[in-house]
Amino acid sequence: MKIFNILLATLLFHSSFAQRTREFTKVDSILQNFDKPNAPGFSIGIVENGKLIYSKGIGFANIDNQIKNSNSSIFGIASIAKQFTAACIWSLIKEGKIDLDDDIRKYIPEFPSYGKTIRIRHMLNHTSGIRNYQAIMELAGFDYDSEFHDNNTILKLACQQKELNNIPSEKVIYGNTAYTLLAIVIERITGKNLNQYAKEKIFTPLGMNHTFYRVDTTTLIPNKALGYVQNKDKNYVHLSSNQITYGAGSVGSSIEDLAKWSDVLNGLNSSYIDLTNFLITVETLPSGEIPKYARGVMVDEYKNIKTIHHSGYGLGGQSQIIAIPNLKLAIIILTNLEAIDPTPISYKILDLFLPDQNRDTSKSSIAYHHKINDLQKFVGQYKEQNSDMKMEILLKNDTLQSLSSQGKKPIFLLATNKGKFIRMNNPNVSYDFMPTNNTKTDLIVYFGGTPFYFSRATFIDPQTVNLTDYIGRYYSSELSVEYEIYIQDGSLFVNYPKHDKIKLALGQKDEFGNGQRVLYHFGRNKENNVIKFDLSAEGTVKNIEFNKK
């Protein structure tokens, strides 16, 4: 019997080894298209049962010095940083120094009172309603990539805002301001900068010795993967920034360190199981909707398997971490070329490790068949709320198609339930035409768990509009900036600091957009004269008022 057990264990080991070898070969084939001569690229790690079973560096971390990317290269991980800021809040709760239901003004008393309490829990799950500072800075004519700004800049800007995007707890609108403010809260409570506190409570205890918040511009970073973009001449240009904003981003880490962190996300680190549960807690909205954003991470399903994930987009690179607790698996990809999107790569790789019954989308995800009459109810024109992005839903034979104003051709949708669909070519993007008790929203599109809200729209024929109604100069006290709107060659244009001759396109009545998710909604007086416009952007900034001078 003992010999039989040994033989059985040996056979199982070799079978498992052979299976993994086949999977790794397929991973190599997915990655080979990105391995280009004298170019940046990325590092990837696959973690299973707490072990880094596959890691590889593609391209150069530093082209000039011919240093290759590796699993120890330090990348900027952008918005993946949010889960570490959330972890620091968890640590403060554990120490009894903060409570999830505390008013943010308890720690930042200078923050405006909007008549509704913004709590710490609202900051963590993106339901605070606070406008996203990056969009605000862009609208104010601030050069976000080159002009200096820090957390105090963001605090001052946030305190100037007169309105929220929504009532706190009402809906999830993803942004960076709340997590930057959480960093300020942590520092005011502890008397330490966020990097010091995170190292003491999170990074060092987990053995993540090469992970840090970038809280200054002078500290040298050994083994750094420089961020690059490719210019019009196809040359790779290194990007750097002198900004010092952190909390929502600005963390440096490596595949090796994030492999250890993935054990926390997968619930494999017994010493931090309370942190795991804290991060993945999803709070039901007042409407009854269960969002996908938890606390610094998204909790979602992919082909009927639970996933915990987050991506990041930063200067000269992108990042993605996805953990699958049921499989004790994690995939981490960190890029140092801005054009490489690691998210679709990570899901292609995940498909290789899924159980057979979950791999085929057509078998695992289709759970509902609509009648034609029901499908026809979803057909029509839609517009993203607080944005000019348009979408048209089409019906071809018995299949819905989605065509975005930023897309080139329709995308086929597959039904998963009544009123719910996924993209045929990307199950990570889902459409909900029947949001739970949400009368203000007709469609929610989830991109990897991040919700984009749409309402039905009626677009106006440009020939019926008198463009001279809108020309003039407009001023916003919230942004301390003036916009000039004028007509040239029969079209409406706008100028504002550092942005000239931006063409506006007509949408709905008295609405124009710039084609980059910025919406101008003009208001009239009793005499039907245009006297102002409200500016919204990217779905994360709502109704900044500009009055006609």
NUFI-357316 format. One record per residue (C-alpha): residue number from 1; residue in one letter; x, y, z. Coordinates in nm, 3 decimals. Layout:
num:residuo:x:y:z
NUM:a:X:Y:Z
...
This chain:
num:residuo:x:y:z
1:m:0.000:0.000:0.000
2:k:0.285:0.239:0.083
3:i:0.451:0.166:-0.253
4:f:0.116:0.221:-0.430
5:n:0.071:0.559:-0.262
6:i:0.421:0.664:-0.360
7:l:0.361:0.559:-0.720
8:l:0.026:0.741:-0.725
9:a:0.181:1.058:-0.586
10:t:0.461:1.034:-0.842
11:l:0.215:0.993:-1.128
12:l:0.003:1.288:-1.007
13:f:0.314:1.504:-0.975
14:h:0.434:1.425:-1.326
15:s:0.083:1.475:-1.466
16:s:0.054:1.813:-1.295
17:f:0.405:1.909:-1.406
18:a:0.326:1.815:-1.766
19:q:0.002:2.017:-1.752
20:r:0.183:2.324:-1.618
21:t:0.456:2.287:-1.880
22:r:0.191:2.296:-2.154
23:e:0.029:2.601:-1.997
24:f:0.362:2.782:-1.964
25:t:0.436:2.713:-2.331
26:k:0.103:2.873:-2.423
27:v:0.181:3.170:-2.196
28:d:0.512:3.212:-2.378
29:s:0.330:3.218:-2.712
30:i:0.092:3.492:-2.586
31:l:0.385:3.704:-2.471
32:q:0.616:3.663:-2.768
33:n:0.433:3.928:-2.972
34:f:0.543:4.191:-2.720
35:d:0.911:4.098:-2.717
36:k:1.058:4.351:-2.958
37:p:1.424:4.448:-3.007
38:n:1.552:4.744:-2.806
39:a:1.208:4.823:-2.666
40:p:1.045:4.849:-2.322
41:g:0.786:4.593:-2.223
42:f:0.671:4.438:-1.896
43:s:0.725:4.183:-1.621
44:i:0.476:3.909:-1.546
45:g:0.425:3.671:-1.257
46:i:0.185:3.380:-1.207
47:v:0.133:3.273:-0.847
48:e:-0.026:2.945:-0.741
49:n:-0.072:2.820:-0.384
50:g:0.152:3.099:-0.260
51:k:0.440:3.018:-0.495
52:l:0.565:3.218:-0.792
53:i:0.540:2.937:-1.050
54:y:0.609:3.151:-1.357
55:s:0.786:3.483:-1.405
56:k:0.932:3.654:-1.705
57:g:1.066:3.991:-1.812
58:i:0.986:4.123:-2.158
59:g:1.186:4.411:-2.303
60:f:1.409:4.664:-2.129
61:a:1.363:4.838:-1.797
62:n:1.622:5.092:-1.913
63:i:1.685:5.111:-2.288
64:d:1.990:5.338:-2.269
65:n:2.169:5.110:-2.022
66:q:2.031:4.790:-2.180
67:i:1.888:4.664:-1.848
68:k:1.622:4.397:-1.899
69:n:1.290:4.379:-1.714
70:s:1.276:4.107:-1.448
71:n:1.063:3.994:-1.155
72:s:1.267:4.224:-0.928
73:s:1.232:4.537:-1.146
74:i:1.050:4.820:-0.971
75:f:0.750:4.952:-1.163
76:g:0.504:5.228:-1.089
77:i:0.181:5.037:-1.026
78:a:-0.055:5.337:-1.052
79:s:-0.406:5.272:-0.914
80:i:-0.320:4.931:-0.768
81:a:-0.188:5.155:-0.489
82:k:-0.543:5.213:-0.367
83:q:-0.560:4.872:-0.199
84:f:-0.253:4.957:0.009
85:t:-0.407:5.288:0.118
86:a:-0.721:5.093:0.211
87:a:-0.500:4.849:0.405
88:c:-0.356:5.141:0.604
89:i:-0.711:5.250:0.694
90:w:-0.777:4.891:0.807
91:s:-0.468:4.912:1.029
92:l:-0.593:5.235:1.188
93:i:-0.934:5.077:1.250
94:k:-0.761:4.781:1.413
95:e:-0.573:5.025:1.638
96:g:-0.897:5.204:1.730
97:k:-0.782:5.534:1.579
98:i:-1.051:5.566:1.312
99:d:-1.396:5.429:1.233
100:l:-1.556:5.353:0.898
101:d:-1.851:5.576:0.983
102:d:-1.641:5.877:1.081
103:d:-1.717:6.200:0.895
104:i:-1.423:6.295:0.671
105:r:-1.446:6.647:0.820
106:k:-1.342:6.506:1.158
107:y:-0.993:6.477:1.013
108:i:-1.013:6.741:0.738
109:p:-1.230:7.012:0.898
110:e:-1.157:7.257:0.616
111:f:-1.338:7.029:0.370
112:p:-1.676:7.172:0.254
113:s:-1.999:7.066:0.416
114:y:-2.243:6.972:0.142
115:g:-2.534:6.903:0.377
116:k:-2.461:6.530:0.361
117:t:-2.206:6.338:0.568
118:i:-1.919:6.189:0.368
119:r:-1.790:5.896:0.569
120:i:-1.461:5.705:0.552
121:r:-1.644:5.403:0.405
122:h:-1.771:5.625:0.120
123:m:-1.414:5.727:0.041
124:l:-1.299:5.366:0.025
125:n:-1.569:5.239:-0.212
126:h:-1.590:5.545:-0.442
127:t:-1.943:5.646:-0.336
128:s:-1.839:5.978:-0.175
129:g:-1.947:6.187:-0.476
130:i:-1.626:6.393:-0.462
131:r:-1.516:6.513:-0.805
132:n:-1.208:6.355:-0.962
133:y:-0.917:6.599:-0.936
134:q:-0.742:6.494:-1.258
135:a:-1.044:6.588:-1.467
136:i:-1.083:6.916:-1.274
137:m:-0.718:7.008:-1.332
138:e:-0.752:6.936:-1.703
139:l:-1.063:7.156:-1.723
140:a:-0.881:7.436:-1.539
141:g:-0.601:7.435:-1.796
142:f:-0.348:7.282:-1.557
143:d:-0.077:7.074:-1.727
144:y:-0.117:6.764:-1.512
145:d:0.186:6.587:-1.655
146:s:0.440:6.868:-1.624
147:e:0.331:7.123:-1.362
148:f:0.420:7.054:-0.999
149:h:0.141:6.948:-0.766
150:d:0.119:6.755:-0.441
151:n:-0.146:6.631:-0.201
152:n:-0.196:6.982:-0.063
153:t:-0.268:7.104:-0.417
154:i:-0.538:6.840:-0.447
155:l:-0.683:6.925:-0.105
156:k:-0.705:7.295:-0.193
157:l:-0.870:7.215:-0.527
158:a:-1.119:6.975:-0.366
159:c:-1.214:7.236:-0.108
160:q:-1.302:7.485:-0.386
161:q:-1.570:7.258:-0.534
162:k:-1.929:7.369:-0.471
163:e:-2.107:7.044:-0.553
164:l:-2.074:6.667:-0.535
165:n:-2.134:6.428:-0.823
166:n:-2.393:6.240:-0.619
167:i:-2.534:6.194:-0.270
168:p:-2.279:5.998:-0.062
169:s:-2.342:5.619:-0.082
170:e:-2.580:5.662:-0.379
171:k:-2.358:5.525:-0.657
172:v:-2.002:5.423:-0.740
173:i:-1.810:5.680:-0.946
174:y:-1.445:5.582:-0.966
175:g:-1.187:5.857:-0.911
176:n:-0.863:5.950:-0.737
177:t:-0.952:6.243:-0.510
178:a:-1.100:6.035:-0.226
179:y:-0.789:5.816:-0.194
180:t:-0.559:6.120:-0.200
181:l:-0.764:6.266:0.085
182:l:-0.743:5.933:0.271
183:a:-0.363:5.963:0.253
184:i:-0.393:6.304:0.422
185:v:-0.621:6.153:0.689
186:i:-0.370:5.874:0.761
187:e:-0.084:6.123:0.792
188:r:-0.278:6.357:1.021
189:i:-0.373:6.072:1.253
190:t:-0.032:5.903:1.266
191:g:0.204:6.201:1.235
192:k:0.398:5.996:0.978
193:n:0.405:6.017:0.602
194:l:0.208:5.746:0.425
195:n:0.520:5.559:0.314
196:q:0.652:5.533:0.670
197:y:0.321:5.408:0.805
198:a:0.262:5.160:0.521
199:k:0.612:5.016:0.559
200:e:0.566:4.974:0.933
201:k:0.217:4.819:0.923
202:i:0.188:4.649:0.581
203:f:0.495:4.623:0.359
204:t:0.767:4.514:0.605
205:p:0.553:4.258:0.796
206:l:0.459:4.097:0.462
207:g:0.820:4.091:0.344
208:m:0.746:4.341:0.066
209:n:1.080:4.508:0.116
210:h:1.096:4.677:-0.223
211:t:0.747:4.833:-0.219
212:f:0.700:5.199:-0.126
213:y:0.493:5.513:-0.172
214:r:0.672:5.784:-0.368
215:v:0.644:6.077:-0.124
216:d:0.934:6.283:-0.266
217:t:1.126:6.329:-0.588
218:t:1.479:6.294:-0.446
219:t:1.494:5.932:-0.325
220:l:1.683:5.712:-0.571
221:i:1.503:5.395:-0.678
222:p:1.738:5.101:-0.750
223:n:1.639:4.860:-1.027
224:k:1.372:5.098:-1.157
225:a:1.181:5.022:-1.477
226:l:1.163:5.357:-1.656
227:g:0.830:5.452:-1.811
228:y:0.815:5.507:-2.189
229:v:0.587:5.622:-2.468
230:q:0.646:5.587:-2.840
231:n:0.649:5.917:-3.031
232:k:0.535:5.983:-3.388
233:d:0.880:5.886:-3.515
234:k:0.842:5.544:-3.346
235:n:1.118:5.627:-3.097
236:y:1.079:5.536:-2.729
237:v:1.076:5.841:-2.504
238:h:1.126:5.814:-2.129
239:l:0.862:5.998:-1.924
240:s:0.915:6.138:-1.578
241:s:0.706:6.351:-1.344
242:n:0.779:6.596:-1.065
243:q:0.435:6.559:-0.904
244:i:0.411:6.426:-0.547
245:t:0.052:6.311:-0.518
246:y:0.001:5.974:-0.354
247:g:-0.267:5.762:-0.190
248:a:-0.455:5.694:-0.513
249:g:-0.131:5.599:-0.690
250:s:0.245:5.659:-0.676
251:v:0.347:5.320:-0.538
252:g:0.650:5.136:-0.667
253:s:0.663:4.756:-0.646
254:s:0.786:4.440:-0.816
255:i:0.647:4.107:-0.929
256:e:0.822:3.939:-0.634
257:d:0.660:4.170:-0.379
258:l:0.314:4.166:-0.536
259:a:0.329:3.785:-0.543
260:k:0.341:3.799:-0.163
261:w:0.055:4.049:-0.159
262:s:-0.156:3.822:-0.380
263:d:-0.161:3.572:-0.093
264:v:-0.352:3.834:0.108
265:l:-0.603:3.886:-0.174
266:n:-0.651:3.510:-0.209
267:g:-0.694:3.465:0.167
268:l:-0.387:3.240:0.191
269:n:-0.206:3.447:0.455
270:s:-0.377:3.342:0.779
271:s:-0.219:3.631:0.972
272:y:-0.397:3.881:0.748
273:i:-0.732:3.715:0.687
274:d:-0.907:4.009:0.860
275:l:-0.743:4.241:0.607
276:t:-0.856:4.016:0.322
277:n:-1.216:4.030:0.443
278:f:-1.193:4.407:0.492
279:l:-1.068:4.470:0.138
280:i:-1.323:4.249:-0.039
281:t:-1.629:4.373:0.155
282:v:-1.885:4.509:-0.091
283:e:-2.159:4.733:0.046
284:t:-2.507:4.726:-0.107
285:l:-2.620:5.065:-0.237
286:p:-2.949:5.225:-0.121
287:s:-3.101:5.129:-0.459
288:g:-3.040:4.762:-0.380
289:e:-2.764:4.739:-0.641
290:i:-2.460:4.534:-0.539
291:p:-2.155:4.714:-0.681
292:k:-1.835:4.548:-0.792
293:y:-1.600:4.792:-0.619
294:a:-1.512:4.697:-0.262
295:r:-1.228:4.876:-0.079
296:g:-0.933:4.937:-0.308
297:v:-1.015:4.626:-0.512
298:m:-1.291:4.507:-0.742
299:v:-1.479:4.187:-0.660
300:d:-1.622:4.041:-0.975
301:e:-1.694:3.722:-1.169
302:y:-1.519:3.604:-1.482
303:k:-1.672:3.304:-1.656
304:n:-1.856:3.211:-1.334
305:i:-1.543:3.226:-1.118
306:k:-1.491:3.490:-0.847
307:t:-1.206:3.732:-0.910
308:i:-1.043:4.007:-0.705
309:h:-0.862:4.255:-0.924
310:h:-0.747:4.607:-0.999
311:s:-0.564:4.775:-1.284
312:g:-0.366:5.095:-1.310
313:y:-0.278:5.350:-1.577
314:g:0.012:5.583:-1.512
315:l:0.277:5.792:-1.680
316:g:0.468:5.556:-1.910
317:g:0.307:5.229:-1.800
318:q:0.008:5.025:-1.693
319:s:-0.050:4.751:-1.436
320:q:-0.287:4.466:-1.354
321:i:-0.329:4.223:-1.066
322:i:-0.599:3.958:-1.061
323:a:-0.649:3.698:-0.788
324:i:-0.876:3.394:-0.811
325:p:-0.935:3.258:-0.457
326:n:-1.105:2.934:-0.567
327:l:-0.803:2.841:-0.778
328:k:-0.546:2.987:-0.534
329:l:-0.411:3.163:-0.840
330:a:-0.294:3.516:-0.920
331:i:-0.165:3.688:-1.233
332:i:0.038:4.010:-1.212
333:i:0.154:4.218:-1.509
334:l:0.348:4.545:-1.478
335:t:0.435:4.737:-1.795
336:n:0.678:5.021:-1.863
337:l:0.532:5.111:-2.203
338:e:0.214:5.316:-2.181
339:a:0.066:5.158:-2.495
340:i:0.069:4.803:-2.354
341:d:-0.262:4.723:-2.183
342:p:-0.200:4.432:-1.942
343:t:-0.566:4.363:-1.861
344:p:-0.664:4.166:-2.175
345:i:-0.331:3.983:-2.156
346:s:-0.404:3.875:-1.799
347:y:-0.744:3.731:-1.895
348:k:-0.601:3.543:-2.193
349:i:-0.354:3.383:-1.954
350:l:-0.622:3.318:-1.693
351:d:-0.821:3.127:-1.956
352:l:-0.535:2.874:-1.974
353:f:-0.574:2.791:-1.604
354:l:-0.953:2.778:-1.580
355:p:-1.133:2.446:-1.532
356:d:-1.258:2.305:-1.864
357:q:-1.623:2.388:-1.790
358:n:-1.539:2.759:-1.751
359:r:-1.315:2.812:-2.052
360:d:-1.579:2.822:-2.324
361:t:-1.773:3.147:-2.290
362:s:-2.051:3.023:-2.515
363:k:-2.119:2.735:-2.274
364:s:-2.037:2.883:-1.934
365:s:-2.187:3.232:-1.961
366:i:-2.504:3.201:-2.171
367:a:-2.785:3.155:-1.921
368:y:-3.073:3.344:-2.078
369:h:-3.247:3.378:-2.415
370:h:-3.451:3.693:-2.478
371:k:-3.756:3.722:-2.698
372:i:-3.713:3.957:-2.993
373:n:-3.967:4.200:-2.844
374:d:-3.762:4.220:-2.526
375:l:-3.440:4.285:-2.717
376:q:-3.605:4.562:-2.916
377:k:-3.672:4.748:-2.589
378:f:-3.295:4.791:-2.541
379:v:-3.232:4.927:-2.891
380:g:-3.163:5.300:-2.923
381:q:-2.925:5.586:-2.855
382:y:-2.758:5.636:-2.517
383:k:-2.523:5.894:-2.367
384:e:-2.289:5.855:-2.072
385:q:-2.394:6.065:-1.774
386:n:-2.162:6.363:-1.710
387:s:-1.987:6.304:-2.042
388:d:-2.042:6.344:-2.416
389:m:-1.968:5.978:-2.496
390:k:-2.244:5.831:-2.711
391:m:-2.346:5.471:-2.758
392:e:-2.592:5.307:-2.994
393:i:-2.748:4.969:-2.927
394:l:-2.844:4.784:-3.244
395:l:-3.034:4.462:-3.312
396:k:-2.917:4.234:-3.591
397:n:-3.130:3.924:-3.638
398:d:-3.167:3.806:-3.278
399:t:-2.842:3.952:-3.138
400:l:-2.776:4.288:-2.974
401:q:-2.477:4.495:-3.085
402:s:-2.308:4.788:-2.915
403:l:-2.145:5.074:-3.106
404:s:-1.965:5.343:-2.907
405:s:-1.886:5.687:-3.048
406:q:-1.523:5.596:-2.978
407:g:-1.552:5.254:-3.146
408:k:-1.502:5.166:-3.512
409:k:-1.750:4.881:-3.553
410:p:-2.035:4.720:-3.358
411:i:-1.955:4.463:-3.090
412:f:-2.178:4.159:-3.048
413:l:-2.334:4.105:-2.705
414:l:-2.419:3.772:-2.542
415:a:-2.700:3.741:-2.286
416:t:-2.619:3.614:-1.937
417:n:-2.951:3.694:-1.773
418:k:-3.259:3.906:-1.828
419:g:-3.138:4.246:-1.941
420:k:-2.775:4.154:-1.879
421:f:-2.509:4.094:-2.142
422:i:-2.135:4.056:-2.194
423:r:-1.918:4.134:-2.492
424:m:-1.865:3.833:-2.714
425:n:-1.495:3.915:-2.755
426:n:-1.437:4.026:-2.395
427:p:-1.646:3.877:-2.109
428:n:-1.482:4.125:-1.873
429:v:-1.707:4.400:-2.015
430:s:-2.073:4.366:-1.919
431:y:-2.396:4.556:-1.995
432:d:-2.689:4.593:-1.754
433:f:-3.004:4.732:-1.919
434:m:-3.209:4.678:-1.604
435:p:-3.021:4.847:-1.317
436:t:-3.168:4.766:-0.976
437:n:-3.423:5.031:-0.873
438:n:-3.219:5.297:-1.053
439:t:-3.467:5.517:-1.238
440:k:-3.207:5.777:-1.340
441:t:-2.992:5.526:-1.528
442:d:-3.099:5.321:-1.830
443:l:-2.776:5.128:-1.884
444:i:-2.465:5.052:-1.680
445:v:-2.158:4.927:-1.864
446:y:-1.895:4.764:-1.642
447:f:-1.537:4.771:-1.770
448:g:-1.355:4.526:-1.544
449:g:-1.587:4.617:-1.257
450:t:-1.579:4.997:-1.304
451:p:-1.933:5.123:-1.379
452:f:-2.012:5.371:-1.656
453:y:-2.365:5.511:-1.636
454:f:-2.576:5.582:-1.947
455:s:-2.917:5.740:-2.008
456:r:-3.130:5.723:-2.320
457:a:-3.066:6.019:-2.546
458:t:-3.228:6.214:-2.829
459:f:-2.967:6.377:-3.049
460:i:-3.047:6.699:-3.237
461:d:-3.002:6.771:-3.608
462:p:-2.720:7.033:-3.629
463:q:-2.904:7.212:-3.909
464:t:-3.176:7.318:-3.663
465:v:-2.940:7.495:-3.421
466:n:-2.829:7.861:-3.424
467:l:-2.464:7.845:-3.312
468:t:-2.448:8.220:-3.247
469:d:-2.660:8.161:-2.935
470:y:-2.360:8.009:-2.761
471:i:-2.068:8.238:-2.847
472:g:-1.913:8.449:-2.571
473:r:-1.680:8.437:-2.272
474:y:-1.768:8.231:-1.966
475:y:-1.606:8.225:-1.621
476:s:-1.597:7.964:-1.341
477:s:-1.517:8.069:-0.985
478:e:-1.464:7.702:-0.892
479:l:-1.181:7.665:-1.143
480:s:-1.075:8.032:-1.159
481:v:-1.065:8.007:-1.536
482:e:-1.226:8.169:-1.840
483:y:-1.347:7.989:-2.154
484:e:-1.402:8.155:-2.491
485:i:-1.658:7.999:-2.725
486:y:-1.664:8.117:-3.087
487:i:-1.762:8.018:-3.441
488:q:-1.515:7.943:-3.718
489:d:-1.586:7.787:-4.056
490:g:-1.940:7.708:-3.952
491:s:-1.844:7.514:-3.637
492:l:-1.832:7.591:-3.266
493:f:-1.490:7.603:-3.097
494:v:-1.360:7.669:-2.747
495:n:-1.034:7.815:-2.614
496:y:-0.910:7.798:-2.255
497:p:-0.562:7.807:-2.095
498:k:-0.318:7.572:-2.273
499:h:-0.600:7.445:-2.496
500:d:-0.686:7.626:-2.818
501:k:-0.931:7.565:-3.100
502:i:-1.110:7.261:-2.959
503:k:-1.399:7.176:-3.187
504:l:-1.737:7.109:-3.026
505:a:-1.999:6.873:-3.169
506:l:-2.372:6.896:-3.105
507:g:-2.542:6.625:-2.901
508:q:-2.877:6.669:-2.732
509:k:-3.062:7.002:-2.702
510:d:-2.823:7.276:-2.581
511:e:-2.547:7.017:-2.532
512:f:-2.208:7.000:-2.703
513:g:-1.908:6.772:-2.654
514:n:-1.539:6.778:-2.746
515:g:-1.520:6.409:-2.838
516:q:-1.306:6.340:-2.528
517:r:-1.582:6.279:-2.271
518:v:-1.626:6.650:-2.189
519:l:-1.984:6.785:-2.199
520:y:-2.102:7.147:-2.225
521:h:-2.466:7.185:-2.116
522:f:-2.589:7.540:-2.183
523:g:-2.856:7.711:-1.976
524:r:-3.100:7.983:-2.083
525:n:-3.296:8.255:-1.906
526:k:-3.669:8.331:-1.939
527:e:-3.600:8.525:-2.257
528:n:-3.438:8.211:-2.404
529:n:-3.092:8.370:-2.407
530:v:-2.791:8.152:-2.321
531:i:-2.645:8.282:-1.993
532:k:-2.425:7.996:-1.869
533:f:-2.307:7.638:-1.920
534:d:-2.243:7.350:-1.682
535:l:-1.925:7.156:-1.756
536:s:-1.905:6.782:-1.689
537:a:-1.624:6.541:-1.775
538:e:-1.530:6.173:-1.790
539:g:-1.833:6.070:-1.585
540:t:-1.638:6.179:-1.273
541:v:-1.707:6.554:-1.269
542:k:-2.061:6.691:-1.274
543:n:-2.189:7.042:-1.344
544:i:-1.909:7.291:-1.284
545:e:-2.086:7.622:-1.346
546:f:-1.955:7.878:-1.596
547:n:-2.142:8.210:-1.618
548:k:-2.146:8.423:-1.931
549:k:-1.955:8.749:-1.893
